[in-house]
Amino acid sequence: MLFEQSNRFLQKVRISGGGRCNVTHACFEPQRLAQHYPRGRNPLRAAFHRWQPKDTMRWFAERGVELKTEPDGRMFPTSDSSETIIDCFLSEAQRQRIALQTRCALQHCEPLPEQAGWQLHFDNPAFALVKARKLCLAVGSLKSNNLQRQLEALGHTIAPLAPSLFAVNCSDRRLSGLAGVAVENVSVGLADSKRRYQGPLLITHRGLSGPAVLRLSAWEARVFAERNYHTSIAVNWLPQQSSASLEAWFEQQRIENGNKAIHNTPPSPLPKRLWQKLCATANCGDARPWNQLTKAMARQLMETLVSSQFSISGKTTNKDEFVTCGGVALKDVDFRTMESKITPNLYFAGECLDIDGITGGFNFQAAWTTASIAAKNIAESTAQVLNPQL
Ligand SMILES: Cc1cc2nc3c(=O)[nH]c(=O)nc-3n(C[C@H](O)[C@H](O)[C@H](O)COP(=O)(O)OP(=O)(O)OC[C@H]3O[C@@H](n4cnc5c(N)ncnc54)[C@H](O)[C@@H]3O)c2cc1C
């Protein structure tokens, strides 16, 4: 039986992927797939051998839902509507005669003596006390969920909870007037770390966003939280170019475009408006031509291009996708079954675990994988109890 505290099942699926539901990602090699998870990649690597994106695709196809792949690898239903995914789950539940109960929040769970199962207390008077052989918690983020304390009381470790996948706030004159400007490929990192994350970047009214920043926020989620979202980041605006190739490009401009204003001739693919701001930072933002670029200015321009530092003061929720990093510690869970190693007959699936992925369908895939392993094990072990001949 499935219990849901709100009045509708699958609300997050409904709003996911901008209403289109980015179901999974076209990455079919467990080792490579696991690389997309800042937390959880080791146990997931093995779990993906049991259920991976190909299995997700097949499961939906068998139920009449075809998925399509976008050029960046994200997979969506061909209908481009998350309702297709919701309808599929709900009709499958009906077909399998699985009872669905909404407006029923689990408030307390007590293991019965001698591993006899669970006594569950819900806030709905019709289900005030339920006995169950097995309990699977798929309750999403444990942030502000009262089950967190109960899990701790049972002996589980809860890895610190923090938001992941957010944009960063930054008020800096170099960005003023540039809201809406997108850069094809940058690399960003915390200024005091060597780790760098590549991808498109978007300048917003509040600061910086886009896939590169979301990647940074995911991989460094805990560092950002420890620093209360006040830290410095460094942006390399042209990561595909080495310092030597940039120097060669400056030299080429001096020769071929000597009389042209520096700020009017941006290196590809930098947007001109951004280039003009960067030139101003390096003191060559006036109508100065390339043949008057001094060595000091060239050094400063180079520094600005490869490592512009920005002070971050806060974060903004990314509306398209966000997750909580942290949750039930992975050492407390047997990933072959998703059963707790501490409390028998207790299973976990999805975001309540200390697992999170970058954007692109990876978070749902982790949820499908852990849920399918848990469900299969619960079904098999329950069938064995009911019919020991099996
Ligand atoms: C705006 C947004 C868009 C997203 N888009 C994508 C995307 O396109 N692709 C992707 O891969 N990921 C996406 N994600 C992330 C993805 O939604 C989550 O990783 C995923 O939903 C986790 O599934 P879950 O079942 O663990 O948790 P949830 O989907 O959060 O479901 C948990 C359910 O448990 C219920 N619940 C909680 N406590 C109790 C209780 N005590 N008793 C009864 N019920 C309870 C909740 O009401 C909820 O319905 C998105 C997230 C957001 C916020």
The ligand as an SDF file (V2000), in Angstrom:
LIG
                    3D

 53 58  0  0  0  0  0  0  0  0999 V2000
   11.1520   21.9520   -9.5530 C   0  0  0  0  0  0  0  0  0  0  0  0
   11.8570   20.6220   -9.6360 C   0  0  0  0  0  0  0  0  0  0  0  0
   12.0660   20.0450  -10.8840 C   0  0  0  0  0  0  0  0  0  0  0  0
   12.7650   18.8390  -10.9820 C   0  0  0  0  0  0  0  0  0  0  0  0
   12.9620   18.3050  -12.2250 N   0  0  0  0  0  0  0  0  0  0  0  0
   13.6750   17.1400  -12.3340 C   0  0  0  0  0  0  0  0  0  0  0  0
   13.8640   16.5400  -13.6140 C   0  0  0  0  0  0  0  0  0  0  0  0
   13.3290   16.9970  -14.6340 O   0  0  0  0  0  0  0  0  0  0  0  0
   14.6440   15.4060  -13.6650 N   0  0  0  0  0  0  0  0  0  0  0  0
   15.2020   14.8420  -12.5350 C   0  0  0  0  0  0  0  0  0  0  0  0
   15.8990   13.8280  -12.6560 O   0  0  0  0  0  0  0  0  0  0  0  0
   14.9750   15.3630  -11.3220 N   0  0  0  0  0  0  0  0  0  0  0  0
   14.2220   16.4770  -11.1840 C   0  0  0  0  0  0  0  0  0  0  0  0
   13.9900   17.0080   -9.9350 N   0  0  0  0  0  0  0  0  0  0  0  0
   14.4400   16.2430   -8.7660 C   0  0  0  0  0  0  0  0  0  0  0  0
   13.4200   15.1080   -8.5030 C   0  0  0  0  0  0  0  0  0  0  0  0
   12.1200   15.6810   -8.4840 O   0  0  0  0  0  0  0  0  0  0  0  0
   13.6860   14.3900   -7.1980 C   0  0  0  0  0  0  0  0  0  0  0  0
   15.0090   13.9030   -7.2040 O   0  0  0  0  0  0  0  0  0  0  0  0
   12.7080   13.2170   -7.0330 C   0  0  0  0  0  0  0  0  0  0  0  0
   11.3670   13.7010   -7.0540 O   0  0  0  0  0  0  0  0  0  0  0  0
   12.9410   12.4510   -5.7540 C   0  0  0  0  0  0  0  0  0  0  0  0
   11.9390   11.4820   -5.6510 O   0  0  0  0  0  0  0  0  0  0  0  0
   11.4660   10.9580   -4.2150 P   0  0  0  0  0  0  0  0  0  0  0  0
   10.3560    9.9970   -4.4700 O   0  0  0  0  0  0  0  0  0  0  0  0
   12.6280   10.5090   -3.4410 O   0  0  0  0  0  0  0  0  0  0  0  0
   10.9160   12.2470   -3.4700 O   0  0  0  0  0  0  0  0  0  0  0  0
    9.6550   13.1650   -3.8010 P   0  0  0  0  0  0  0  0  0  0  0  0
    9.4090   13.2220   -5.2650 O   0  0  0  0  0  0  0  0  0  0  0  0
    9.8910   14.4130   -3.0580 O   0  0  0  0  0  0  0  0  0  0  0  0
    8.4160   12.3670   -3.1810 O   0  0  0  0  0  0  0  0  0  0  0  0
    8.3050   12.1450   -1.8040 C   0  0  0  0  0  0  0  0  0  0  0  0
    6.8320   12.1040   -1.4630 C   0  0  0  0  0  0  0  0  0  0  0  0
    6.7060   11.6670   -0.1120 O   0  0  0  0  0  0  0  0  0  0  0  0
    5.7090   12.4390    0.5190 C   0  0  0  0  0  0  0  0  0  0  0  0
    5.9790   12.4040    1.9680 N   0  0  0  0  0  0  0  0  0  0  0  0
    6.9760   13.0020    2.6570 C   0  0  0  0  0  0  0  0  0  0  0  0
    6.9090   12.7060    3.9690 N   0  0  0  0  0  0  0  0  0  0  0  0
    5.8340   11.9000    4.1150 C   0  0  0  0  0  0  0  0  0  0  0  0
    5.2410   11.2640    5.2450 C   0  0  0  0  0  0  0  0  0  0  0  0
    5.7370   11.4140    6.4880 N   0  0  0  0  0  0  0  0  0  0  0  0
    4.1170   10.5190    5.0550 N   0  0  0  0  0  0  0  0  0  0  0  0
    3.5840   10.3610    3.7900 C   0  0  0  0  0  0  0  0  0  0  0  0
    4.1170   10.9340    2.6850 N   0  0  0  0  0  0  0  0  0  0  0  0
    5.2260   11.6960    2.8530 C   0  0  0  0  0  0  0  0  0  0  0  0
    5.8340   13.8070   -0.1020 C   0  0  0  0  0  0  0  0  0  0  0  0
    4.6460   14.5540    0.0200 O   0  0  0  0  0  0  0  0  0  0  0  0
    6.1800   13.4840   -1.5450 C   0  0  0  0  0  0  0  0  0  0  0  0
    5.0340   13.3880   -2.3640 O   0  0  0  0  0  0  0  0  0  0  0  0
   13.2740   18.1960   -9.8060 C   0  0  0  0  0  0  0  0  0  0  0  0
   13.0480   18.7810   -8.5520 C   0  0  0  0  0  0  0  0  0  0  0  0
   12.3370   19.9750   -8.4610 C   0  0  0  0  0  0  0  0  0  0  0  0
   12.1110   20.5750   -7.0910 C   0  0  0  0  0  0  0  0  0  0  0  0
  1  2  1  0
  2  3  1  0
  2 52  2  0
  3  4  2  0
  4  5  1  0
  4 50  1  0
  5  6  2  0
  6  7  1  0
  6 13  1  0
  7  8  2  0
  7  9  1  0
  9 10  1  0
 10 11  2  0
 10 12  1  0
 12 13  2  0
 13 14  1  0
 14 15  1  0
 14 50  1  0
 15 16  1  0
 16 17  1  0
 16 18  1  0
 18 19  1  0
 18 20  1  0
 20 21  1  0
 20 22  1  0
 22 23  1  0
 23 24  1  0
 24 25  2  0
 24 26  1  0
 24 27  1  0
 27 28  1  0
 28 29  2  0
 28 30  1  0
 28 31  1  0
 31 32  1  0
 32 33  1  0
 33 34  1  0
 33 48  1  0
 34 35  1  0
 35 36  1  0
 35 46  1  0
 36 37  1  0
 36 45  1  0
 37 38  2  0
 38 39  1  0
 39 40  1  0
 39 45  2  0
 40 41  1  0
 40 42  2  0
 42 43  1  0
 43 44  2  0
 44 45  1  0
 46 47  1  0
 46 48  1  0
 48 49  1  0
 50 51  2  0
 51 52  1  0
 52 53  1  0
M  END
$$$$
